[in-house]
Amino acid sequence: MTPSDISIQETLAAFHVDRTGLHPNSIDSMRKQYGWNELPEKKTSRLLLFLRQFKSTLVYILVGALILSIALPFLENGHAEEGFVDAVVILIILLLNALLGFVQEYKAEEAIAALRTLTSPQTRVRRGGEEHMIPSRELLPGDIVIIDTGDRISADGRLIHTSHLEVNESSLTGESATVLKNAQAKQGTTLAEQLNHAFAGTIVTRGSGEYVVTSIGIETEIGKVAKMVSETVLPETPLAHRMRILSRTIGLVVIALCALVIVIGLSRNMTLISIVLLATSMAVSAVPEGLPAVVTASLAMGVRRMAKKNALVRRLDALETLGSINVICSDKTGTITENRMTVREVWLKDDDEHERYLLGQIAASCNHAELPDLGDPTEIGLLEYAKKERIDRMPIEDEEVPFTSEEKYMQTRHGERSYLKGAPEKILELSDEKDHKKILERTTEMAQKGLRVLACAVTEPGEKKPRFVGLIAMEDAAREGVKEAILESKQAGIRTIMITGDNVVTALAIARQVGIEGEAMEGKDIDKLSPEDLNKALKTTSVFARVSPTHKIQLLTSLKENGNIVAMTGDGVNDAPALKGAHVGVAMGKVGTQVAKEAASVVLADDSFATIVVAIKEGRRIYDNIRKFVLFLLRANFGELTFITVCLIIGLPIPYLPIHILWINLMTDGLPALALATEPGDPDIMKRQPRNPREHIFAGEWKRFALYVLAAFTLPFIMFLFHLNLGYSLEYARTITFTTAIVFELFLAFTTRSPFPVWEIGLLRNRWLLGAVAVPLCLHLILLYTPLGQFFQLVPLTRDDWFSILSFTFAGFLILELLKPFHVTPLLKRLFSHKIAA
C-alpha cells in the first residue's frame, strides 16, 4: 500500500504526530535520523578547479614555450643550463598565473554558495501547536506545513486539509494543466493520480491547504530527478562570452604580429630558440589569459556587495543588464510603500454600533492572516484593528471564493453567514446595494488622501445577494528614501512606472507623493487599446491601477518593442511571466512567492524600491570596472608588443628577454586588474544616460586606448635608446628599461581608474589598488637586489637610476592626467545633451 492510500489519521500516526505538528523536543533526534531537506549539489573539487586554469589556448602556448626552452638548446648544441633557467622561470610564472586564477574562481564559487544560503526559501509550519516561518531545509518528516497561493512546496507530504487547492505539477509530470487537490480523494498508483499528495518543487496556483511531510531531500520525487541532473553545467554568461571572443580576436592579431617578429628575427640571424621564445612570450604577454577569471571574480564581488545592500542576485548575467536599465516598472505596495497597513478611517452605510462591530468582524474573519506577522499585510492590519476594537474573530468553515487578482474579492462562510471583502466596485457589483454613486464618491474621497479602500458585505440566511455594510480605509505610507531614489533614477535617465492593483485615485496620490509624474490609467482601459495606441499611451502614462498580471505582460511587451530595457518587479505567482520576460526581473524577498523568486534574476531582501536603484548603481559600477581592467591590461600589453616590434624593425637589440616579458606580465596584470574591480563608482555614475547593451566594450575609449598604448611604448623606448646611445651595456639598458616599463604600467593602473583626473577623485579612494601596486614593486626590488637577478640577466640599479625612472614615469603619468579634461568635457556634454526621460 502506497502512502497515498493511507488515511490522514494513519499517516499522522506513522510519524507519531497530530495536527499540532512535531513536538519541539523531538527535532534534534529526528534531525540525526533524517538529516536536512536538501537536494544534491554539484561541487567542483579544488584540484579540478586548479587544473581548469590550464585549459586555455594561451596557456597551451606558454606550455609550448616551456617545452621549447628545454628542448631547443640540446637540438642546437647550445648551453642547456641557460635554457633550463628559462624553463624554471616560465614554469614558476605558469604556476603563479594558475594559482591566481584558482584563488579568484574559488572565491567566486564561495560567493555564489553564500548567495544560495541567503536566498533559501522559507516555509510556514506548525510545531507544538504554534506556527513559525523556518528555512525549508529544516523541514522534517512529520512537520505540518501550511501552504497558500503562490507557494513553492518544499517537501513531499500527505494533504490533511484543502480549500480550493490547485497545484501546478508540470515540473514533475510535464502536464501544464493545474491539478485540483483533495485531502479525502482516492487515487491510483501514478504520480498524476495522487490527488491527496503534495510534491516538492510544485507550485500552489490557487487556494490553500495543509499537509504532513512524508519525505524530504533526496527521498522526494523531485530529489530522485535531481540525482540525474546534478552534473548539469550552467552556460557561460553573455559578458564572459564577449570576453572570450575578445581574447580570441586579440590573440589572432598578436599571433600575426609574432609571426612578423619571427620573420624579422630570422632575417637578423637570431637563434631559433631566442626568436621562438621571444615571439611566444610576446603572445602570452599581450593577451590577458586570466581575463575570464578576473571578470568572474569582479561579478562575484559585485554579488557580495549587492547582498550587503539587500539585493540578492540569482544570475550573474543580470549584473551586466542592470547597467542598461532605462525603465523600472514597480509595484506600489511594499516596494514604493512600506507594506504595513494601518486602518485610518471606517465608513458605514448605517452608522450604529451593531454595524460597526459587524464591519470589524467581517474584516477579521474573512481573513487568513495570523498575528503578529504571518500573512498578507492588509489582512494583518485588519486583524490589528479588530484586536484594538475588541472584536471577535469567527473561524472559517469554508472558503467559498479565495482571493485572486482576477476576482478582486474574497468570500468565506461562518455558520449560516457568508462574509465578503474586496475592491469596493467589485463588492457593489455583487451586492444588492442601489446607491452606488454615494459609496463610490466616499471611496474616491478616501483614495484622494492616499488611502487604500476595502468594502465589506454580508450574506444573511435566506438572502440571495450580499448586503453592503461599509468601507475600511487603510494607509500604506511611502517608504523612507523612495522619493530620493526616484529622483536619482530620473537624473540617471531611468523612468519609473507604477503598476498596482489599487484604486487609480489612491495610486495617483501615492505617485505624486514620491515624485512619479505622468498620467494614470486603469487596467480596463488597457484592454480597449490597440498595441499601437498602448505604445503612444506609455509615453505619457506612468501610473497603471487596477491591473491584472496579463496587463503587466502587455505593458512589458510594449515597452520592449519600443527599445526600452526594463526592470519589472513582482511578488505573486501570476507575476512570474512578467518577471521572467523582463530584462531584469525583481522579486520581493519578504512577501514574494517562491515562484516569483525563482522567475526573477534579482531578489530584494527588504522589498524596497530604493534597493532597485542601488542595484542599478552597482550594476553600472561593475560594468565600468570591467571596462577599466580590460582596457588597463590591453593598453599595457600592446605597449610592450609595439615596443619590441619597433626595436626589431629598426635594428635595435631585443629590449626584453622572454623571461622579462613574462615577469612584466605577472607583476602588472593580476593584482592591479583585480584591484580595479573594487574601484568605487565615478561621481557622475548616476548622472549618465543608460548605456547601450549592444555597445562594444571599448565604446568611447578608442582614443584613450591609442594614447595610452603610445605612452606605454614611448617611455621605455626613449629610455632604452638613450642608454644604448650613451654606451651603457645591453644588460644595464635592459634592466633600467625593464624597470621603467613595470613602474609606468603600475602608474597606468591609477590613470585607468577614472576619466577624471586623480586630484578630483582622490588618490586614496581605492586602498586595494595601493596594495596591488606596492606588492609588485616590492617583488621587483627583491628580484633586482638578490641573486635572482642574475637568472634574469639583470643588474642592480643605483639611487640615481631610480630617481630618473620615477621622475620620467611620473611625468608621463602627469601628462596623461592633464589630458583627461579634454576627453571628459565632450563626454559630459554628450551625457547631459539628452533629455532625461520623464
C-alpha positions in Angstrom: 0.0 0.0 0.0 1.5 3.4 -1.1 1.5 6.4 1.3 -1.3 8.0 -0.9 -3.6 5.1 0.0 -3.2 5.6 3.7 -5.8 7.7 5.6 -5.0 11.0 7.2 -5.0 9.5 10.7 -2.8 6.6 9.7 -0.3 9.0 8.1 -0.2 11.2 11.3 0.1 8.1 13.5 3.0 6.8 11.3 5.1 9.8 12.3 3.7 10.0 15.9 2.2 13.4 15.4 -1.2 15.0 15.4 -2.5 18.2 13.7 -0.4 20.3 16.1 2.7 19.1 14.4 6.1 17.9 15.7 7.0 18.4 19.4 10.0 20.8 19.6 11.8 18.4 21.9 11.9 15.8 19.1 13.5 18.0 16.5 17.2 17.2 17.4 16.7 13.4 17.4 14.8 13.4 14.2 17.4 15.6 12.5 20.0 13.0 13.3 17.8 10.3 11.8 16.6 12.2 8.6 19.2 14.9 8.1 18.4 18.1 6.1 15.8 18.8 3.4 18.4 19.4 0.7 18.9 18.2 -2.9 22.4 17.0 -4.1 24.6 19.9 -5.3 27.4 19.7 -7.8 30.7 20.6 -6.2 33.9 21.2 -8.1 37.0 19.7 -6.4 39.8 22.1 -5.7 42.2 20.0 -7.7 39.9 20.1 -10.8 39.4 23.9 -10.2 43.2 24.4 -10.2 43.7 22.2 -13.3 41.0 24.1 -15.1 43.2 27.2 -15.1 45.5 25.4 -17.7 42.5 25.0 -20.1 43.3 27.9 -22.4 44.8 28.4 -25.8 47.2 30.9 -24.5 48.3 28.7 -21.6 49.0 26.0 -24.2 51.3 28.4 -25.9 53.1 29.0 -22.7 53.4 25.3 -22.1 54.9 25.1 -25.6 57.4 27.7 -24.7 58.3 25.7 -21.6 59.0 22.6 -23.7 60.9 24.6 -26.4 63.1 26.2 -23.7 64.2 22.7 -22.6 64.5 21.0 -26.0 66.0 23.6 -28.3 69.3 24.1 -26.5 70.1 20.4 -26.9 69.0 20.5 -30.6 71.3 23.4 -31.3 74.1 22.1 -29.1 73.9 25.3 -27.0 74.2 25.9 -23.3 71.4 23.7 -21.8 71.8 25.4 -18.4 70.5 28.7 -19.7 67.5 27.0 -21.3 66.8 25.3 -18.1 66.9 28.5 -16.2 64.3 30.0 -18.6 62.3 26.8 -18.3 62.2 27.1 -14.5 61.2 30.7 -14.6 58.4 30.0 -17.1 57.2 27.1 -15.0 57.1 29.2 -11.9 55.2 32.0 -13.7 52.8 29.5 -15.2 52.0 28.0 -11.8 51.6 31.5 -10.2 49.2 32.5 -13.0 47.2 29.3 -12.5 47.2 29.9 -8.7 45.9 33.4 -9.1 43.1 32.2 -11.4 42.3 29.4 -9.0 42.0 31.8 -6.0 39.8 34.1 -8.0 37.4 31.4 -9.2 37.4 29.7 -5.8 36.3 33.0 -4.2 33.6 33.4 -6.9 32.2 29.9 -6.1 32.2 30.8 -2.4 30.3 34.0 -3.1 27.7 32.1 -5.2 27.4 29.4 -2.5 26.8 32.2 0.1 24.1 33.6 -2.2 22.3 30.3 -2.3 22.1 30.4 1.5 20.8 33.9 1.5 18.0 33.1 -0.9 17.0 29.8 0.7 13.1 29.6 0.7 11.0 29.8 3.8 8.2 27.5 4.8 5.3 28.1 7.2 5.0 25.2 9.6 3.1 24.3 12.8 5.2 22.8 15.6 3.8 22.2 19.0 0.6 24.0 18.1 2.4 27.2 17.1 3.0 28.5 13.6 6.5 29.5 12.5 8.4 30.5 9.4 11.5 28.3 9.0 14.1 27.7 6.2 12.8 24.9 4.0 16.0 22.9 4.6 14.9 22.5 8.2 11.8 20.6 7.4 11.4 17.1 8.8 9.0 14.1 8.2 6.0 14.7 10.5 6.1 18.5 10.1 2.7 20.1 9.4 3.2 22.6 6.5 0.7 25.4 5.7 0.5 26.3 2.0 -1.2 29.2 0.2 -1.4 30.6 -3.4 2.0 31.2 -4.9 4.0 29.0 -2.5 6.5 26.5 -3.8 6.1 23.2 -2.0 9.3 22.3 -0.3 8.9 18.6 0.6 6.6 15.7 -0.3 3.6 15.1 2.0 0.1 13.8 2.6 -2.6 16.5 2.4 -4.7 16.8 5.6 -6.8 19.9 4.7 -7.5 21.7 1.4 -9.6 24.7 0.3 -9.9 25.1 -3.4 -6.3 23.9 -3.6 -4.8 23.7 -7.2 -1.2 22.9 -7.9 1.0 23.2 -11.0 2.9 19.9 -11.1 4.5 20.4 -14.5 8.0 20.3 -13.0 7.3 16.6 -12.3 4.7 15.4 -14.7 5.2 17.7 -17.7 1.5 18.5 -17.8 0.8 22.2 -17.9 -2.8 22.0 -16.5 -3.1 22.6 -12.8 -4.3 19.7 -10.6 -7.2 20.1 -8.2 -6.2 18.5 -4.9 -8.4 16.9 -2.3 -7.3 15.5 1.1 -10.0 12.9 1.0 -9.5 11.7 -2.5 -8.7 8.1 -3.5 -6.3 7.6 -6.4 -4.3 5.1 -8.3 -0.6 4.5 -8.3 0.7 7.0 -10.9 2.1 10.4 -9.8 -0.6 12.4 -11.6 -3.3 10.4 -9.8 -2.1 11.0 -6.3 -4.5 13.9 -5.6 -4.1 13.9 -1.9 -0.4 14.3 -2.0 1.8 17.4 -2.3 5.2 17.2 -4.0 8.3 19.2 -3.6 9.1 21.6 -6.4 5.5 22.1 -7.4 3.6 25.4 -7.1 0.3 26.3 -5.5 -1.6 28.3 -8.1 -4.9 28.6 -6.2 -6.4 28.1 -2.7 -4.7 26.9 0.4 -4.1 23.7 2.4 -2.1 21.8 5.0 0.0 18.6 4.6 2.1 16.4 6.8 5.6 15.9 5.5 6.4 12.3 4.5 9.7 12.7 2.5 12.5 15.2 2.4 15.6 15.9 0.4 16.8 13.2 -1.9 13.8 10.9 -0.9 11.3 13.3 -2.6 10.1 12.7 -6.1 12.0 15.8 -7.4 15.0 14.6 -5.4 15.1 11.4 -7.4 15.1 13.5 -10.6 17.8 15.7 -9.1 20.2 12.8 -9.0 20.2 12.7 -12.7 20.7 16.4 -13.3 23.2 17.3 -10.5 26.0 17.3 -13.0 24.4 19.9 -15.3 26.8 22.7 -16.2 25.5 26.2 -16.3 26.1 28.1 -19.6 28.6 31.0 -19.6 27.2 34.5 -19.1 26.9 36.8 -22.1 29.7 39.0 -20.7 32.1 36.1 -20.3 31.3 35.0 -23.8 32.1 38.5 -25.1 35.3 38.5 -23.2 36.3 35.1 -24.6 35.6 36.3 -28.1 37.6 39.5 -27.5 40.5 37.5 -26.2 40.4 35.2 -29.2 40.3 38.1 -31.6 43.2 39.8 -29.9 45.1 36.5 -29.8 44.8 36.2 -33.6 46.1 39.7 -34.0 49.0 39.0 -31.7 49.9 35.7 -33.3 50.1 37.5 -36.7 52.4 40.1 -35.2 54.5 37.4 -33.6 54.8 35.7 -37.0 56.2 39.0 -38.2 58.6 39.1 -35.3 59.9 35.6 -36.2 60.4 36.6 -39.8 62.4 39.7 -38.8 64.4 37.8 -36.2 65.4 35.1 -38.6 66.4 37.8 -41.1 68.7 39.2 -38.4 70.3 35.7 -37.8 68.9 35.4 -34.3 69.0 31.9 -32.9 65.9 29.8 -33.4 65.3 29.3 -29.7 65.7 33.0 -28.9 63.2 34.2 -31.6 60.7 31.4 -30.9 60.7 32.1 -27.1 60.5 35.8 -27.7 57.6 35.5 -30.1 55.8 33.1 -27.8 56.3 35.2 -24.7 55.0 38.3 -26.6 51.9 36.4 -27.5 51.3 35.3 -23.9 52.1 38.8 -22.6 49.8 40.7 -25.0 46.7 38.6 -24.4 45.3 38.6 -20.9 44.8 34.9 -20.4 43.5 35.4 -16.9 40.7 37.8 -18.1 37.7 35.4 -17.6 38.8 34.6 -14.1 39.1 38.4 -13.3 35.7 39.0 -14.8 34.2 36.2 -12.7 35.8 37.5 -9.6 34.6 41.0 -10.3 31.0 39.8 -10.8 31.2 37.6 -7.6 32.5 40.6 -5.6 29.5 42.6 -7.0 27.2 39.8 -5.9 28.6 40.1 -2.4 28.4 43.9 -2.3 24.8 43.8 -3.5 23.8 41.2 -1.0 25.0 43.5 1.8 22.7 46.2 0.3 19.7 43.8 0.3 19.8 42.9 -3.4 20.4 39.2 -3.9 21.5 38.4 -7.4 20.4 34.9 -8.6 22.0 35.1 -12.1 25.4 36.8 -12.7 24.3 38.0 -16.2 21.7 40.2 -14.5 24.7 42.4 -13.3 25.5 43.3 -16.9 21.9 44.2 -17.8 21.4 46.4 -14.7 23.7 49.0 -16.2 21.4 49.4 -19.2 18.0 49.7 -17.5 16.1 52.8 -18.5 12.6 51.8 -17.3 11.6 50.5 -13.9 8.1 49.0 -13.7 7.4 48.9 -9.9 4.6 47.6 -7.8 3.3 50.1 -5.3 2.5 48.1 -2.2 5.6 47.0 -0.3 8.1 48.4 -2.8 7.3 52.1 -3.0 5.3 51.9 0.2 6.1 50.2 3.5 3.6 47.3 3.1 2.4 48.0 6.7 -1.3 48.6 6.5 -3.0 50.6 9.3 -6.7 51.3 9.4 -7.2 55.1 9.4 -11.0 55.5 8.6 -14.2 53.4 8.6 -17.4 54.4 6.9 -20.8 52.7 7.4 -23.9 52.9 5.4 -26.0 52.6 8.6 -23.9 54.1 11.4 -24.7 52.2 14.5 -22.7 50.1 17.0 -24.0 46.8 15.6 -23.0 47.6 12.1 -19.6 48.9 13.3 -19.0 45.7 15.1 -20.1 43.6 12.1 -17.8 45.6 9.8 -14.8 44.8 12.0 -15.9 41.1 12.3 -16.0 40.7 8.6 -12.6 42.3 8.2 -11.1 40.0 10.9 -12.9 36.8 9.9 -12.7 36.9 6.1 -9.0 36.7 6.7 -6.2 34.1 6.5 -3.5 36.0 8.5 -2.2 35.3 11.9 -0.9 37.9 14.4 1.7 39.2 14.8 3.1 39.0 11.2 2.0 35.8 9.4 0.1 36.6 6.2 -0.9 39.4 3.9 -0.1 42.9 5.4 -3.5 44.2 4.6 -5.1 41.3 6.5 -2.6 41.7 9.3 -3.7 45.4 9.5 -7.3 44.4 9.7 -6.6 41.9 12.5 -4.8 44.6 14.4 -7.8 46.9 14.0 -10.2 44.2 15.3 -8.0 43.4 18.2 -7.8 47.1 19.2 -11.6 47.4 18.9 -12.0 44.1 20.9 -14.0 42.5 18.0 -14.3 38.7 18.0 -12.9 36.7 15.0 -15.1 33.9 13.6 -13.4 30.7 12.4 -13.6 29.9 8.7 -15.8 26.9 8.0 -15.4 27.2 4.2 -13.6 29.5 1.8 -16.3 29.9 -0.9 -14.2 32.3 -3.1 -10.4 32.6 -2.5 -9.0 36.0 -3.2 -7.2 36.3 -6.6 -6.0 39.3 -8.5 -8.6 38.5 -11.2 -11.6 38.2 -8.8 -10.5 41.1 -6.5 -12.6 39.8 -3.6 -12.8 37.0 -1.0 -15.8 35.2 0.4 -15.9 32.9 3.5 -18.6 31.1 5.3 -19.1 31.3 9.1 -22.1 29.3 10.2 -25.2 30.5 8.3 -23.5 33.7 7.2 -21.0 34.5 4.4 -18.6 37.4 4.7 -17.1 39.3 1.7 -14.3 41.8 1.5 -12.6 43.3 -1.5 -12.5 46.1 -4.0 -15.5 48.5 -3.5 -16.6 48.4 -7.1 -16.5 44.6 -7.1 -18.4 44.3 -3.8 -21.0 46.8 -5.1 -21.4 44.8 -8.3 -22.1 41.6 -6.3 -24.4 43.2 -3.6 -28.0 44.4 -3.6 -26.9 47.9 -2.9 -28.6 50.6 -5.0 -26.8 53.8 -4.0 -23.5 53.1 -5.8 -22.9 56.7 -6.5 -22.8 57.8 -2.9 -20.5 55.0 -1.9 -18.1 55.4 -4.8 -17.9 59.2 -4.1 -16.9 58.4 -0.5 -14.4 55.8 -1.8 -12.9 58.5 -4.0 -12.6 61.0 -1.2 -10.6 58.4 0.9 -8.5 57.4 -2.1 -7.5 61.0 -2.8 -5.9 61.1 0.6 -3.7 58.1 -0.5 -5.7 55.6 1.5 -6.5 52.1 0.2 -10.2 51.3 0.5 -11.8 47.9 1.1 -15.6 47.2 1.1 -17.2 44.7 3.3 -20.5 42.8 2.8 -22.5 40.0 4.5 -24.9 37.4 3.1 -27.5 36.7 5.8 -29.5 33.4 5.9 -32.2 33.3 3.3 -30.7 36.2 1.3 -29.6 35.6 -2.3 -27.3 38.7 -2.6 -24.8 40.1 -0.2 -25.7 43.2 1.8 -23.2 46.1 1.7 -22.0 47.0 5.2 -19.3 49.6 4.9 -15.8 50.8 3.9 -12.5 50.5 5.6 -9.7 52.9 4.6 -6.1 51.9 5.3 -2.8 53.7 4.9 0.4 52.3 3.5 2.9 55.1 3.8 5.7 55.7 1.3 9.0 54.1 2.3 11.7 56.3 3.6 14.2 57.2 0.8 11.9 56.2 -2.1 11.3 59.8 -3.2 15.0 60.4 -3.3 15.7 57.2 -5.1 13.1 58.0 -7.8 14.7 61.5 -8.3 18.2 59.8 -8.5 16.9 57.4 -11.1 15.3 60.2 -13.1 18.7 62.0 -13.2 20.2 58.7 -14.4 17.8 58.7 -17.4 15.6 56.0 -15.8 11.9 56.3 -15.9 9.7 54.9 -13.1 6.3 53.4 -13.9 4.0 52.4 -11.0 1.8 49.3 -11.6 -0.7 48.4 -8.9 -3.9 46.6 -8.2 -5.1 49.6 -6.1 -7.7 52.2 -6.9 -6.5 54.7 -9.5 -7.0 57.7 -7.3 -5.1 56.1 -4.4 -2.3 55.1 -6.8 -2.1 58.6 -8.3 -1.9 60.2 -4.8 1.0 57.9 -3.8 2.7 58.5 -7.1 2.6 62.3 -6.6 4.0 61.9 -3.1 7.1 60.1 -4.3 7.7 62.2 -7.4 6.4 60.0 -10.2 5.0 62.2 -12.9 2.6 61.5 -15.8 -1.0 60.5 -16.3 -2.8 57.5 -14.8 -4.8 54.7 -16.5 -6.8 51.7 -15.3 -6.3 48.1 -16.4 -9.8 48.0 -18.1 -8.6 50.9 -20.3 -5.6 49.0 -21.4 -7.9 46.3 -22.8 -9.5 48.8 -25.1 -6.2 50.0 -26.7 -4.6 48.5 -29.7 -0.8 47.8 -29.4 -0.1 51.0 -31.4 -2.3 53.1 -29.1 -0.7 51.5 -26.0 2.7 52.4 -27.3 1.6 56.0 -27.5 -0.1 56.0 -24.1 3.1 54.7 -22.4 4.9 57.9 -23.5 2.8 60.0 -21.1 1.3 57.5 -18.6 3.3 56.5 -15.6 0.6 55.1 -13.2 -1.4 52.0 -14.0 -4.0 51.0 -11.5 -6.4 48.0 -11.1 -4.2 46.0 -13.3 -4.1 42.2 -13.6 -1.0 40.1 -14.3 -1.9 39.9 -18.0 -1.8 43.7 -18.2 1.8 43.6 -16.8 2.7 41.4 -19.8 1.1 43.8 -22.2 2.9 46.8 -20.7 6.2 44.9 -20.7 5.8 43.8 -24.3 5.0 47.3 -25.4 8.0 48.8 -23.6 10.4 46.2 -25.0 9.1 46.8 -28.6 9.9 50.5 -28.1 13.5 49.6 -27.4 13.4 50.0 -23.6 15.5 47.9 -21.2 13.0 47.1 -18.5 13.3 46.0 -14.8 10.0 44.6 -13.6 9.0 44.0 -10.0 6.6 41.4 -8.7 5.7 39.1 -5.8 2.8 36.8 -6.9 2.7 33.6 -8.8 0.9 35.3 -11.6 3.8 37.9 -11.9 6.2 35.1 -12.9 5.7 35.5 -16.7 6.4 39.3 -16.5 9.4 38.7 -14.2 10.9 36.1 -16.5 10.1 38.2 -19.6 11.7 41.4 -18.3 15.3 42.2 -19.0 15.8 42.1 -15.2 13.0 40.5 -13.1 13.0 41.8 -9.5 11.1 39.7 -6.9 10.2 40.7 -3.3 12.1 38.7 -0.7 9.8 39.2 2.2 6.3 38.8 0.7 7.2 37.4 -2.7 6.1 33.8 -3.5 8.7 31.2 -4.3 7.7 31.0 -7.9 8.2 34.8 -8.3 11.7 34.5 -6.7 12.5 31.6 -9.0 11.5 33.5 -12.1 13.4 36.7 -11.1 17.0 37.4 -11.6 17.3 39.7 -8.5 15.5 39.2 -5.1 15.1 42.2 -2.8 15.6 41.2 0.8 13.9 44.4 2.0 11.3 44.8 -0.8 12.2 48.4 -1.2 12.3 50.5 -4.4 15.3 52.3 -3.2 17.2 49.0 -3.3 16.4 48.6 -7.0 18.1 52.0 -7.7 21.1 50.9 -5.5 21.3 47.7 -7.6 21.3 49.6 -10.8 24.1 51.9 -9.5 26.1 48.8 -8.5 25.5 47.3 -11.9 26.8 50.4 -13.6 29.8 50.4 -11.3 30.6 46.7 -12.1 30.4 47.2 -15.8 32.6 50.3 -15.6 35.2 48.4 -13.6 35.2 45.5 -16.0 35.9 48.1 -18.8 38.7 49.6 -16.7 40.7 46.5 -16.1 40.2 45.2 -19.6 41.5 48.5 -21.0 44.3 48.6 -18.5 45.5 45.1 -19.4 45.3 45.7 -23.2 46.9 49.2 -23.1 49.9 48.0 -21.2 50.3 44.7 -23.1 50.0 46.3 -26.5 52.5 48.9 -25.5 55.1 46.1 -24.8 54.3 44.4 -28.1 54.7 47.6 -30.0 58.0 48.4 -28.3 59.5 45.0 -29.1 58.3 45.0 -32.7 59.6 48.5 -33.4 63.0 47.6 -32.0 63.2 44.6 -34.2 62.1 46.6 -37.3 64.7 49.4 -36.9 67.5 47.0 -36.0 67.9 47.7 -32.3 68.8 44.8 -29.9 65.9 42.9 -28.3 64.9 45.1 -25.3 63.4 42.3 -23.3 64.3 38.6 -22.8 61.3 36.2 -22.8 61.5 35.9 -19.0 61.4 39.7 -18.7 58.1 39.8 -20.7 56.7 37.1 -18.5 57.8 38.9 -15.3 56.2 42.2 -16.5 53.0 40.3 -17.3 52.9 38.7 -13.8 53.8 41.9 -11.9 51.4 44.3 -13.7 48.4 42.3 -14.8 46.9 40.2 -12.0 46.8 42.2 -8.8 46.2 45.7 -10.2 43.5 44.4 -12.5 41.7 42.7 -9.6 42.1 45.9 -7.5 40.5 47.9 -10.3 37.4 45.7 -9.9 36.9 47.2 -6.4 37.0 50.8 -7.7 34.2 52.9 -6.3 31.8 54.4 -8.8 32.6 57.6 -10.5 30.9 60.8 -9.2 28.7 61.0 -12.3 27.7 57.3 -12.5 24.0 58.1 -11.8 24.0 61.2 -14.0 24.7 59.4 -17.2 22.2 58.1 -19.7 21.9 54.3 -19.6 24.4 52.5 -21.8 23.5 50.7 -24.9 23.7 46.9 -24.2 24.9 46.3 -27.7 27.9 48.7 -27.5 31.5 47.4 -27.8 33.4 47.2 -24.6 35.8 49.8 -25.9 33.0 52.2 -26.9 34.1 55.8 -26.2 37.6 54.6 -25.2 39.4 54.1 -28.5 41.2 57.4 -28.4 42.3 56.9 -24.8 43.3 53.4 -25.6 45.5 54.5 -28.5 47.0 57.3 -26.4 47.9 55.0 -23.5 49.4 52.4 -25.9 51.5 55.1 -27.4 52.6 56.2 -23.9 53.4 52.7 -22.8 55.6 52.3 -25.9 57.2 55.7 -25.9 58.6 55.9 -22.4 60.5 52.5 -22.4 61.6 53.2 -26.0 63.2 56.5 -25.1 64.8 55.1 -22.0 66.3 52.1 -24.0 67.5 54.2 -26.9 69.0 56.9 -24.5 71.1 54.4 -22.5 72.3 52.5 -25.6 73.5 55.7 -27.2 75.4 56.7 -24.1 77.4 53.5 -24.4 75.9 51.6 -21.4 75.9 47.8 -21.6 72.9 46.0 -23.1 72.3 44.3 -19.7 72.1 47.6 -17.9 70.0 49.2 -20.6 67.6 46.3 -20.4 67.4 46.5 -16.6 66.6 50.2 -16.5 64.1 49.9 -19.4 62.5 46.8 -17.9 62.0 48.6 -14.6 60.7 51.7 -16.3 58.0 49.6 -18.1 56.9 48.0 -14.8 56.7 51.3 -12.9 54.9 53.1 -15.7 52.4 50.3 -16.2 51.6 50.5 -12.4 51.1 54.2 -12.9 48.7 53.3 -15.7 46.6 51.5 -13.2 45.9 54.8 -11.4 45.3 56.6 -14.7 42.7 53.9 -15.8 40.7 54.3 -12.6 38.5 57.2 -14.0 38.1 59.6 -16.9 38.5 62.3 -14.2 42.0 63.4 -13.0 43.3 61.8 -9.9 43.2 65.0 -7.9 39.4 65.2 -8.4 38.6 61.6 -7.4 41.3 61.2 -4.7 44.4 59.1 -4.6 43.4 57.1 -1.5 39.8 56.3 -2.7 40.8 52.7 -3.6 43.2 51.4 -0.9 43.2 47.9 -2.5 44.9 49.4 -5.6 47.7 50.9 -3.4 48.4 47.5 -2.0 48.1 45.9 -5.5 50.9 48.3 -6.7 53.1 48.1 -3.6 53.3 44.2 -3.7 54.7 44.0 -7.3 57.2 46.9 -6.6 58.5 45.0 -3.5 58.8 41.8 -5.5 60.7 43.6 -8.2 63.1 45.1 -5.7 63.7 41.5 -4.4 64.4 40.4 -7.9 66.9 43.2 -8.6 68.8 43.1 -5.3 69.1 39.4 -4.7 70.8 36.5 -6.6 67.6 36.0 -8.5 68.6 39.0 -10.7 71.4 37.1 -12.3 69.0 34.4 -13.5 67.1 37.2 -15.3 70.3 38.7 -16.6 69.7 42.0 -14.7 71.9 44.3 -12.7 71.2 46.3 -9.5 70.1 49.9 -10.1 71.6 52.9 -8.3 69.7 55.6 -6.4 70.2 58.0 -9.3 68.7 55.4 -11.7 65.6 55.1 -9.5 65.3 58.9 -9.4 65.4 59.0 -13.2 62.9 56.2 -13.6 60.4 57.7 -11.1 60.8 61.2 -12.5 60.3 60.1 -16.1 57.4 57.8 -15.4 55.6 60.3 -13.1 56.0 62.9 -15.8 54.3 60.6 -18.3 51.5 59.8 -15.8 51.0 63.6 -15.1 50.7 64.4 -18.8 48.1 61.7 -19.2 46.2 63.1 -16.2 46.4 66.6 -17.6 45.0 65.5 -20.9 41.9 63.9 -19.2 39.7 67.1 -19.2 39.9 67.2 -23.0 38.3 63.7 -23.0 35.9 64.3 -20.1 34.4 67.6 -21.3 33.0 66.2 -24.6 31.8 63.2 -22.6 29.9 65.3 -20.2 28.4 67.3 -23.0 27.1 64.1 -24.6 25.8 62.8 -21.3 23.7 66.0 -20.5 22.7 66.8 -24.0 19.9 64.2 -23.9 16.6 64.9 -22.3 16.1 62.8 -19.2 13.1 60.5 -19.6 10.1 61.5 -17.6 
